[in-house]
Structure formats: C-alpha cells, structure tokens
Amino acid sequence: MTLYCKSILVSLLMFLPWATASATVYKQHGYALYGLPKYPADFTHLDYVNPDAPKRGTLRVMGSGTFNTLNPYTLKGTSPVNTGNFAQYGVTELNEPLMVGSGLYDPSGDEPYSAYGLIAETLEFSDDRSWVVFNLRPEARFHDGTAITAQDVAFSYETLKEQGHPNYRSLLQEIQRVDILGSHRIRFVFNRTNNPLLILRLGELPVLPEHYWQDREFSETTFEPGLNSGPYRITHVRPGRRLVFERVEDYWGKDLPINQGKYNVDRLEAEFYRDNSVAFEAFKAGEFDIYFDHKASNWANAYDFPAVHEGKIEQRAIAHDIPSSTQGLFFNTRRSPFDERKIRRALGMLFDFEWSNRVLFYNAYERSLSYYPNSPFAAANVPSGQEFLYLEPFREQLDPELFREPFTLPITDGRGIPRSTLREAVDLFAEAGWTLRQGRLRDADGDPLVFEVLLVNSSLERILQPYRTNLARLGIDMHIRTVDRAQYRSRLDQFDYDMILATLPQGLSPGMEQYGYFHSSQRNVRGGRNYAGIDNPIVDQMIEHLLSASTRPQQVAAAKALDRVMLWEHYTIPNWYINYHRIAHRSWLQSKELPPYSLSIRSWWIDKSAE
C-alpha cells in the first residue's frame, strides 16, 4: 500500500479507497487538487464562519454599470455576476454547482485548491484521474420542488458545451463522454489520464433544470429570473437597474455543514450605478451599506464625512493572499505592427508606472511583473529546477536573456522617462524597421505609427493620458476611444481593436482558464478571452504541462514557466496590483477574522446593536 493510501486510511471516513483490477478508486466527500482536503467528512462548519450568526435583516449593495440579461452562461449580454464585484456579495443569479470551494459560486476562504460536495454528496475517481463519478444528494431540489437528478447534470453539460459561453466550451472539450449511472449518479470520462484539475473544474459545473429550459431559448438574453436551487431567489427585477434577492425558507441545503454560518441576510437589494463617483456619493448618503473602493485617490481623501467620524462607517484595508488578476494593456497581435515583439517591448518601455503611481495613485500600488501577481506562480529570479527543465527544450526559440536574468521593466524616479530609456526604445523601433522622420515614427513605406486604445470606462482616460504624452515624444499617435458597454462587448468579441486595458481573473489554482486566455486554439474563437491573440507553440506546451501537473511543485513550476515565456514575449504592458481589499461598510455589518483567500461576505451578518 502506498504512503498516500496509508494517509487516507488514517483519516478514517475522509477517504474510502477500494482496489479494482486496474486501479485504485477513491470515494470522498471533498476533493483536493494535491493531497488531502483540510476538513474531514464529519466536519460541522468552516473555521472562518460563525455558525451561530443570526439570520436577519436587509443588506443593500451597489452594482457597477448595468445588466441586460439574467442568464450568466451565454455570450449574449452582461448578467449581474459578470459586473464588477458582484460575485463578492455571495448572492447571485448563478445556479448551484456540484461542489463548492474552487469556483466563482462559493470560493474557499482558507484552502487554495479544494472543494466540497454541495449538490454532489460524494465523488469517486480513479488514481489515474481519467474519470470521475458524482453521487448527487437525494434531497437536492430546485426552487419549484423538483428533484435534481443526473439527467439535469447531463443536460447542463450538453447545453453549456453547445450553447454556453466559449469559456465553457474550452473547459468541457476535455470530456470524452458522459454516462448516467442512475437517477443520482453520473460519470464523466476524460480524453486523457492524469487530469486532476479537471475534477475540480467539473465540480464547478452549474446544474441547470432541464424541465425549465425545455420550452425556452437558452442562448437568448432574458430578464426572467431563472429556476435555481440555492439559498436565495430573485423576487424583483428592474431591468438594468435593480435586483432584489430573498431567502428561500425551505432551501434544501440550509443544514449542510458547508453552508453553516453563511447566507445570513434575509434580503439583499442591489442598485446598479453607471458612475462610481455617483455611487460613492450615494453610499455617503446612506443609500447602500458596503462599498468596494478601487480608486486610490478616493481611498486617501474622500472619507472625511460625518458617518465615518461617528463610527457608523468603517473604512478597512484587509490584507489577503488572493492572486491578483492579470491586468494590463493588451496588444492585439492579430494586427500589425503589434505582431512584432520588438515593437511591443519598445511601447512597453514608454509607460511610466512610477509617475502614475506617485501622481495618480498615492503610491498605493505595486507594479505587476507577472501574469499571476501576489501568488506563488509568479516567475521570479531565473529559471531553475523543474521550471528550467520545462523551458530548456525551447532554448533556441526563446530570448537568451530569459535564462540569464529575471524579467524587469524600466523603472523611473517618478518624474518622467529618462533619455536613456527613450534612446533604447528608439533603437528597438529601428531594429523593427521604424525610424523617426519629420517628427513622426514611420515604417519603411513612410506610414506613421498610429493606434487606438479601446476603453469602456471613461475614468481610465486620465491614466492613459500621460502614456499618450510619452508616446508623442517619439512621434507616435495613440488615440483613446471610450464606447458604451454594448459596443465594447461587440468589438471585444470580434477582436476589433488595436489595444485594450483589460483584466483576466486569476484563481488560487490556475488551470483550464489559462487555456482560454492564452492557448493558440482560442486565438480566433469569437467571444473568447485570448485578447492578445497569442499564437505560440511554447506557450501551448507550458499550458499542457500546467494542466497535466500531478503535484503542487509541478503545477507551480509549469505556471512559472508559462508566466516567464509570456512576459518575455511582451504581449501586454503590465499594470499594477494591491494585496489588500479596500472596503467601507456600515459598522453593524459584522464578520469573524477574515480568511486569506476570500473576502467571504456571504458569511457576514447584521448586528444593528454594533452601530
């Protein structure tokens, strides 16, 4: 018996392995990507919740922008959960998944890559991770009282694969077949063995009600609240402006250990604001109860008002270990001249982060030198160990500097780009065939370098104005164009832009989403998120190493190798990040000590006596 199996037996009911002719099969209440989950099968509640939290009251929150559908699963429209910060509230229009902990629905606060059964009571899988079986809870119900069955899970898989957002198609392409083994038992067979991450991703699969969607068009936008199975239901909709969620009194999962201490408000009211400045004034006036502050100047200067002085509002900077999103100016390499690496590198040298951080951001941010900032997956120093072994076969195709020195970006004193950096950028442009003539940077045909940055948020214009000024010094014309959300979404889906300022959410365990972000097969998938148009066989191979990693060290090494290759290819001009939440809220909104990996507002509660 292996050491792994012995550790499983020691943990008693946490794992129940049995031998088959060809493999060892494990039956578990939860799943960890590597090793064992933190909580045993008989756990009563998570450590970071208050299981005795009172369930009462109304929480008023803000939504950012607007929404034009309540279907979060398709390419058409923007649903509430896909607007800024909405998922943080823990109450959304999403359907419950098979398992929780690793996905958007209910991310774990104290484990980086584990999940526990929700609709699925247990799961079974072979030691080669080539298949998984989910055993559903017989008591699981949709809000109309209909039992959730394996047929609903199979329907969800087929529907999302065929009609869902391209992100689902990227994930589900790894499935070879689906077998319904009983009314509450379903098996997914994978295309390849040693695919441990796919089990987590399948656990995140939202379970849709087949009977509800039989007579409805799944791919269309709608303002009709869907049929869900979770602790809340939508009871009021004002299209694009307002949503009301109310507790489901007979919610089937209210007594599950994974749900103890969560979902403590009776009613959540969400009002959507198109302008954050207007929203903040509404917060000050008492129109809603919690505010995520993403503006450094606002955080530094705007909280001198009576409710703060009187202790009715708390302003909190909450440190965390959550990997920051990939944020940057993305070059569209499908277009010239951004298909040239030297051009991308030179343009990146002209972005003065230190000036922006000093003048615009009150020195609140750190420069992102990784696609995975604030995480162990960030490439630092020089390649070594397993990461070096992943990269070494491609030495001839990679920049030699990648093996000799860490990735860096020019650093200024915060008062402008030095002439030496400008000269270096000019030399790179010249090597790529662009020279300064008649006050403009021109190619061999005499055409000037002109491009457009497409934005959807006008407040970002002030951040890009200094960059435009720096480019103009070398005769480069950068135009800034801000469009409405519908037009932005349409152009984004068709990759109709030169450059965008975008973010890619990153989780605690990078996996299949990296395929959607960076793999060459996603370069021309309409609605996909390979914004830079990356088409690089080395990137593809590093993603394959990442997805096939069978240990935590292998995962970290593969992610670092992927990070390093993309950094040295200069597909983006990296932006910045912070490793703490900036949040203000009414003092009667209470929480336990917050865990490192989630803000976990779903476990906060209302205590008006605290005000």
C-alpha positions in Angstrom: 0.0 0.0 0.0 1.3 3.4 -0.9 2.1 6.1 1.6 -0.8 8.1 0.1 -3.3 5.3 0.7 -2.0 4.9 4.3 -2.6 8.6 5.0 -6.1 8.2 3.6 -6.9 5.3 6.0 -5.5 7.2 8.9 -8.1 10.0 8.2 -10.9 7.4 8.8 -14.0 8.4 7.0 -12.5 11.2 4.9 -11.5 8.7 2.2 -12.8 5.3 1.4 -10.4 3.6 -1.3 -11.0 0.2 -2.7 -9.0 -1.8 -5.2 -10.1 -2.7 -8.7 -8.4 -4.9 -11.2 -6.8 -1.9 -12.9 -6.7 1.0 -10.5 -7.4 2.2 -7.0 -10.7 4.1 -6.7 -11.4 6.7 -4.1 -14.7 7.8 -2.7 -14.7 11.1 -1.0 -16.8 13.9 0.5 -14.4 16.5 -1.0 -11.5 16.8 -3.3 -8.1 18.5 -3.1 -6.0 19.0 -6.2 -3.0 17.7 -4.4 -3.0 15.8 -1.1 -6.0 15.9 1.3 -8.7 18.5 1.9 -8.5 20.4 5.1 -11.9 19.3 6.5 -12.8 15.7 7.2 -16.1 14.0 6.3 -17.6 14.8 9.7 -16.8 18.5 9.8 -19.6 20.7 11.1 -18.6 24.1 9.7 -15.7 26.0 8.2 -13.3 27.6 10.6 -13.8 31.2 9.4 -17.6 31.4 9.7 -19.7 32.0 12.8 -22.1 29.0 12.8 -24.3 30.9 15.3 -24.6 34.1 13.2 -28.1 35.5 13.4 -30.1 35.4 10.1 -31.9 38.6 9.8 -32.2 42.0 8.0 -31.6 43.6 4.7 -28.3 44.3 3.0 -28.2 47.0 0.4 -25.4 46.8 -2.1 -24.3 48.5 -5.3 -23.8 47.0 -8.7 -21.3 48.5 -11.2 -22.6 49.6 -14.6 -25.7 47.8 -15.7 -27.0 44.4 -16.8 -29.1 43.3 -19.8 -29.7 39.7 -19.0 -30.2 37.3 -16.1 -28.6 34.4 -18.0 -24.9 34.4 -16.9 -24.0 31.4 -19.1 -24.0 32.7 -22.7 -22.1 35.0 -24.9 -25.0 37.4 -25.3 -25.4 40.3 -22.9 -24.0 41.1 -19.5 -25.5 39.5 -16.4 -25.1 40.8 -12.8 -22.5 38.3 -11.7 -20.3 39.5 -14.6 -20.3 43.1 -13.4 -17.6 44.4 -11.1 -17.5 43.0 -7.6 -21.0 41.5 -7.7 -19.8 38.0 -7.1 -18.2 39.2 -3.8 -21.6 39.6 -2.2 -22.2 35.8 -2.3 -25.7 36.2 -3.6 -26.0 35.9 -7.4 -28.1 34.6 -10.3 -25.8 31.6 -10.7 -27.2 28.0 -10.4 -25.7 25.9 -7.6 -22.8 23.7 -8.7 -21.9 20.1 -7.9 -19.2 21.2 -5.5 -18.0 24.5 -3.9 -14.7 25.9 -2.8 -12.8 26.2 -6.1 -15.1 28.3 -8.3 -16.9 31.5 -8.5 -20.1 30.4 -6.8 -18.6 30.0 -3.2 -14.8 30.2 -3.2 -12.9 28.7 -0.2 -11.5 31.2 2.2 -8.8 29.0 3.8 -7.8 26.5 1.2 -6.2 27.3 -2.2 -7.3 24.3 -4.3 -10.0 22.2 -2.6 -13.8 21.7 -3.0 -16.6 20.0 -1.0 -19.8 18.4 -2.1 -22.9 20.6 -2.5 -25.4 19.1 -4.9 -23.0 16.2 -5.1 -22.8 14.3 -1.8 -19.7 12.4 -2.8 -17.4 11.9 -5.7 -15.4 8.8 -6.9 -12.4 8.8 -9.1 -9.5 6.5 -10.1 -5.9 7.1 -9.1 -5.0 7.9 -12.7 -7.6 10.7 -12.7 -9.1 9.6 -16.0 -12.8 9.8 -14.9 -15.0 11.0 -12.0 -18.4 9.9 -10.7 -20.6 12.4 -8.8 -23.2 11.0 -6.4 -26.0 13.5 -6.0 -27.8 14.2 -2.8 -31.3 12.8 -3.0 -32.7 15.8 -1.0 -31.3 18.4 -3.5 -34.2 20.4 -5.1 -34.8 23.2 -7.4 -36.9 26.1 -6.1 -40.1 24.6 -7.6 -39.6 21.4 -5.6 -38.3 19.3 -8.4 -35.5 16.9 -7.5 -32.1 17.5 -9.0 -31.1 14.4 -11.0 -28.2 13.1 -13.0 -30.2 13.9 -16.1 -30.1 17.6 -15.1 -26.3 17.4 -14.8 -26.0 15.7 -18.2 -28.3 18.4 -19.7 -26.2 21.1 -18.1 -23.1 19.6 -19.6 -24.6 19.3 -23.1 -26.2 22.7 -23.0 -23.2 24.6 -21.8 -20.9 22.8 -24.3 -23.2 23.5 -27.3 -24.8 26.8 -26.4 -22.8 28.3 -23.5 -20.1 30.9 -23.4 -16.9 29.8 -25.2 -15.3 29.5 -21.8 -17.5 26.5 -21.0 -16.7 25.0 -24.4 -12.9 25.3 -23.7 -13.4 23.5 -20.3 -15.7 20.8 -21.5 -13.7 19.8 -24.6 -11.6 17.6 -22.2 -14.6 15.3 -21.7 -14.8 12.1 -23.8 -18.2 11.0 -22.7 -20.9 11.3 -20.0 -22.6 8.2 -18.5 -25.8 8.4 -16.5 -25.4 5.5 -14.0 -28.6 6.1 -12.1 -31.0 8.8 -11.2 -28.5 10.4 -8.8 -25.2 9.1 -10.2 -23.2 10.4 -13.2 -19.8 9.7 -14.6 -17.5 11.9 -16.7 -14.8 10.1 -18.7 -11.8 12.3 -19.8 -9.9 12.4 -23.0 -6.6 11.7 -21.2 -5.3 10.3 -17.9 -3.6 12.3 -15.2 -6.1 15.2 -15.4 -6.6 16.1 -11.7 -7.6 19.7 -12.3 -10.5 18.7 -14.5 -12.2 17.1 -11.5 -12.2 20.4 -9.7 -13.5 22.2 -12.8 -16.3 19.7 -13.3 -17.2 20.2 -9.6 -17.8 23.8 -10.5 -20.4 22.9 -13.2 -23.6 24.7 -12.6 -26.6 22.4 -12.5 -29.4 23.7 -14.7 -33.0 22.4 -14.6 -33.8 20.5 -17.8 -37.5 20.8 -17.4 -37.3 24.6 -17.0 -35.3 25.1 -20.2 -37.3 22.7 -22.4 -39.5 25.4 -23.8 -37.1 28.4 -23.5 -34.2 29.6 -25.7 -31.1 29.1 -23.6 -28.8 31.3 -25.8 -31.1 34.4 -25.6 -31.0 37.3 -23.2 -33.8 37.4 -20.6 -34.9 39.4 -17.6 -36.9 36.4 -16.3 -35.3 35.1 -13.2 -34.1 31.5 -13.9 -35.1 28.5 -11.8 -32.3 27.9 -9.3 -31.7 25.7 -6.3 -29.7 28.0 -3.9 -30.4 29.8 -0.7 -31.9 32.9 -2.4 -34.3 33.6 -5.2 -34.8 36.8 -7.3 -38.1 38.4 -6.4 -37.8 41.8 -8.1 -36.2 42.9 -11.3 -35.9 46.4 -12.7 -34.0 45.8 -15.9 -30.5 47.2 -15.8 -31.1 49.0 -12.6 -32.2 46.9 -9.6 -32.4 43.4 -8.3 -33.9 42.0 -5.1 -33.0 38.6 -3.6 -34.9 37.0 -0.8 -34.1 34.0 1.3 -35.7 30.7 0.4 -37.1 29.5 3.7 -37.3 25.8 2.7 -33.8 25.8 1.0 -32.8 22.2 0.7 -29.2 22.7 1.7 -29.5 25.0 4.7 -28.4 22.4 7.2 -25.3 21.2 5.2 -22.0 21.7 7.1 -20.6 23.6 4.1 -23.4 26.2 4.4 -23.3 26.8 8.1 -22.7 30.4 9.1 -23.3 31.6 5.5 -26.2 33.4 3.8 -27.2 35.3 6.9 -29.2 38.2 5.5 -32.9 37.8 4.8 -32.9 40.1 1.8 -30.3 41.6 -0.5 -31.1 44.7 -2.6 -28.8 45.6 -5.4 -28.9 49.0 -7.1 -26.8 49.5 -10.2 -24.8 52.7 -10.8 -23.1 53.5 -14.1 -20.7 56.1 -12.4 -18.6 55.2 -9.4 -18.4 58.8 -8.3 -22.2 59.0 -8.2 -22.3 55.6 -6.4 -19.9 56.8 -3.7 -22.0 59.9 -3.0 -25.0 57.6 -2.7 -23.0 55.5 -0.2 -22.2 58.6 1.9 -25.8 59.5 1.8 -26.8 56.1 3.2 -28.3 54.6 0.0 -26.4 51.3 0.4 -24.3 49.6 3.0 -21.0 48.4 1.6 -18.5 50.0 -0.9 -15.5 48.4 -2.7 -13.1 51.3 -3.3 -10.9 50.9 -6.4 -9.7 54.4 -6.6 -6.6 55.2 -4.7 -7.3 59.0 -4.5 -10.8 58.4 -3.2 -9.5 56.0 -0.6 -6.9 58.5 0.5 -9.0 61.6 0.6 -12.8 61.0 0.5 -13.7 59.6 3.9 -13.8 62.8 5.8 -17.6 62.9 6.4 -19.8 62.6 9.5 -20.7 58.9 9.3 -17.0 57.9 9.4 -16.3 60.3 12.3 -19.3 59.0 14.2 -18.2 55.3 13.8 -21.2 54.4 11.7 -19.0 53.5 8.7 -15.8 51.5 9.0 -13.0 52.1 6.5 -11.0 48.8 6.3 -7.8 47.8 4.4 -7.9 44.0 4.6 -4.8 42.1 3.6 -5.2 38.9 1.6 -3.3 36.2 -0.2 -5.6 36.1 -3.2 -3.8 36.0 -6.6 -4.4 39.3 -8.3 -6.0 39.5 -11.8 -3.8 39.7 -14.9 -4.2 43.4 -15.7 -2.6 45.3 -18.4 -2.7 47.0 -21.8 -3.2 44.1 -24.2 -1.7 44.3 -27.7 -3.8 42.7 -30.4 -1.1 40.7 -32.1 -3.5 39.8 -34.9 -2.7 43.3 -36.2 0.4 44.9 -37.5 2.7 46.3 -36.0 1.8 44.5 -32.8 2.7 41.2 -34.3 6.3 42.3 -33.9 7.8 41.6 -30.4 10.3 44.4 -30.6 7.6 46.9 -31.2 5.6 45.6 -28.2 8.7 45.8 -26.0 9.5 49.3 -27.0 6.0 50.6 -26.5 6.0 49.0 -23.0 9.2 50.9 -22.1 7.3 54.2 -22.6 4.7 53.5 -19.9 5.9 55.3 -16.7 4.3 53.4 -13.9 6.2 55.2 -11.2 5.0 58.6 -12.3 1.4 57.3 -12.4 1.8 55.7 -9.0 3.1 58.8 -7.4 0.8 61.4 -9.1 -2.4 59.5 -9.6 -2.4 56.6 -7.1 -0.8 58.0 -4.0 1.8 55.2 -4.2 -0.8 52.7 -3.4 0.2 50.0 -5.9 2.9 47.6 -6.8 3.9 47.1 -10.5 2.8 43.8 -11.9 5.9 41.8 -13.0 3.8 38.7 -13.6 0.6 37.4 -15.1 0.0 36.0 -11.6 0.8 38.8 -9.1 0.5 38.1 -5.4 0.8 34.4 -5.9 3.4 31.6 -5.8 3.0 31.2 -9.6 4.9 34.5 -10.4 8.1 33.9 -12.2 11.0 35.4 -10.2 14.7 35.3 -10.4 15.9 33.0 -13.2 14.6 29.6 -14.2 15.7 26.7 -12.0 14.7 23.2 -11.1 11.6 21.8 -12.8 10.8 25.1 -14.4 14.2 25.1 -16.1 13.5 21.6 -17.4 10.3 22.7 -18.9 11.9 25.6 -20.7 15.3 24.1 -21.7 14.0 22.2 -24.8 12.9 25.6 -26.3 16.2 27.5 -25.6 16.8 28.2 -29.3 13.4 29.8 -29.8 13.4 31.9 -26.6 15.1 35.1 -25.8 18.5 34.2 -24.4 18.1 36.8 -21.6 15.1 34.7 -20.3 17.6 32.2 -18.9 20.1 34.7 -17.7 18.2 37.3 -15.8 14.8 38.0 -14.2 12.1 39.8 -16.2 12.2 43.5 -15.4 10.6 46.7 -16.7 12.2 50.1 -16.9 12.0 52.0 -13.6 11.9 55.8 -13.3 12.2 58.2 -10.4 8.5 59.0 -10.8 9.3 62.3 -12.6 9.4 61.2 -16.2 11.1 58.8 -18.5 14.9 59.3 -18.7 16.6 59.9 -22.1 18.5 56.7 -21.8 15.2 54.7 -21.8 13.9 56.8 -24.8 17.1 56.0 -26.7 16.8 52.3 -26.0 13.2 52.4 -27.2 14.2 54.2 -30.4 16.8 51.6 -31.1 14.3 48.8 -30.7 11.9 50.6 -33.1 14.8 51.0 -35.6 15.6 47.3 -35.4 12.0 46.6 -36.3 12.1 49.0 -39.3 10.6 52.1 -37.8 12.5 55.4 -37.7 11.8 59.0 -36.7 11.2 61.1 -39.8 9.6 64.5 -40.0 8.5 64.3 -36.4 6.7 61.0 -36.8 7.8 57.4 -36.2 7.4 55.8 -39.6 7.9 52.4 -41.2 9.8 51.7 -44.4 6.8 52.9 -46.5 6.6 56.1 -44.7 3.4 55.3 -42.8 3.3 56.7 -39.3 2.7 54.6 -36.2 -0.9 55.3 -35.1 -3.1 53.1 -33.0 -6.2 53.2 -30.8 -6.8 52.1 -27.2 -10.4 51.0 -26.8 -12.0 51.6 -23.4 -15.4 51.1 -21.8 -14.7 53.2 -18.6 -14.1 56.9 -19.2 -12.3 57.2 -15.8 -9.4 55.3 -17.2 -8.7 58.0 -19.7 -6.8 60.0 -17.1 -4.5 57.1 -16.6 -3.7 56.8 -20.3 -3.2 60.5 -21.0 0.4 60.5 -19.6 1.2 57.5 -21.6 -0.1 59.2 -24.8 2.2 62.1 -24.0 5.2 59.9 -23.6 4.5 58.2 -27.0 4.1 61.6 -28.7 7.6 62.5 -27.7 8.7 59.8 -30.2 6.2 60.7 -32.9 3.7 58.0 -32.0 -0.1 58.8 -32.2 -2.1 57.0 -29.6 -5.9 57.7 -29.7 -8.1 56.9 -26.8 -11.7 55.9 -27.6 -14.3 55.2 -24.9 -17.5 53.4 -26.1 -20.7 52.2 -24.4 -20.8 48.7 -22.9 -22.8 47.1 -25.7 -20.4 48.4 -28.4 -17.4 47.5 -26.3 -18.6 43.9 -25.8 -19.3 43.5 -29.5 -15.9 44.8 -30.5 -14.2 42.7 -27.9 -16.0 39.5 -29.0 -14.8 40.1 -32.6 -11.3 41.2 -31.6 -11.9 44.6 -33.3 -9.3 46.7 -31.5 -5.7 47.7 -31.5 -5.2 47.7 -27.8 -7.4 47.3 -24.7 -7.0 47.8 -21.0 -8.3 44.5 -19.6 -8.2 42.2 -16.7 -8.2 38.4 -16.6 -9.4 36.9 -13.3 -6.9 34.5 -11.7 -7.7 32.0 -9.1 -5.9 30.1 -6.4 -5.1 27.2 -8.7 -4.5 28.2 -12.4 -5.9 25.6 -14.8 -8.2 25.4 -17.8 -9.0 29.1 -17.8 -5.3 29.6 -18.8 -6.2 27.6 -21.9 -8.9 30.1 -22.7 -6.7 33.1 -22.0 -3.5 32.1 -23.8 -3.8 29.0 -25.9 -3.4 29.3 -29.7 -6.6 27.4 -30.4 -8.5 30.2 -28.7 -6.9 33.0 -30.8 -9.9 33.4 -33.2 -12.8 32.0 -31.0 -15.5 34.7 -31.1 -16.2 35.8 -27.6 -13.0 34.2 -26.3 -10.6 35.8 -23.9 -7.3 35.3 -25.7 -7.3 39.1 -26.0 -3.7 39.4 -27.1 -4.2 36.9 -29.9 -1.4 34.7 -28.6 -0.3 32.0 -31.1 2.8 30.5 -29.6 3.6 26.8 -29.5 5.9 27.2 -26.5 3.0 28.9 -24.6 0.8 26.0 -25.7 3.3 23.4 -24.3 3.6 25.2 -21.0 -0.2 25.1 -20.6 -0.1 21.4 -21.3 2.5 21.0 -18.5 0.3 23.0 -16.2 -2.9 21.0 -17.0 -1.1 17.7 -16.6 0.7 18.5 -13.3 0.2 15.8 -10.8 1.9 17.5 -7.8 1.9 21.0 -6.4 5.6 21.6 -7.3 4.9 20.6 -10.9 1.9 23.0 -11.0 4.0 25.9 -9.6 6.9 25.2 -12.0 4.7 25.0 -15.0 2.8 28.2 -14.1 6.1 30.0 -13.6 7.4 28.7 -17.0 4.2 29.9 -18.7 4.4 33.2 -16.9 8.1 33.7 -17.9 7.6 32.9 -21.6 4.6 35.4 -21.9 6.4 38.1 -20.0 9.4 38.0 -22.3 7.2 38.0 -25.4 5.7 41.3 -24.2 2.1 40.5 -25.1 0.9 43.1 -22.6 2.1 46.3 -20.9 1.7 45.1 -17.3 -0.3 47.4 -14.9 -0.4 47.2 -11.1 -2.0 45.4 -8.2 -2.6 45.7 -4.4 -2.6 42.8 -1.9 -5.4 44.1 0.2 -9.1 44.9 -0.1 -10.2 48.5 0.3 -13.7 48.3 1.7 -16.0 50.6 3.6 -19.2 49.4 5.2 -21.8 50.1 7.9 -20.5 49.3 11.3 -23.4 46.9 12.0 -22.2 44.6 9.3 -20.1 42.0 11.3 -17.6 39.2 10.4 -15.2 36.9 12.1 -11.5 37.2 11.4 -11.3 37.1 7.6 -9.6 34.2 5.9 -6.6 34.7 3.5 -8.3 33.6 0.2 -11.7 35.2 0.2 -13.5 38.3 1.5 -16.4 35.9 2.2 -19.1 38.4 2.6 -21.6 35.5 2.4 -20.6 34.7 5.9 -21.0 38.2 7.4 -24.1 39.1 9.4 -26.1 42.1 10.6 -26.0 43.3 14.2 -27.6 46.7 14.5 -26.6 46.9 18.1 -22.9 47.3 17.0 -23.6 50.7 15.4 
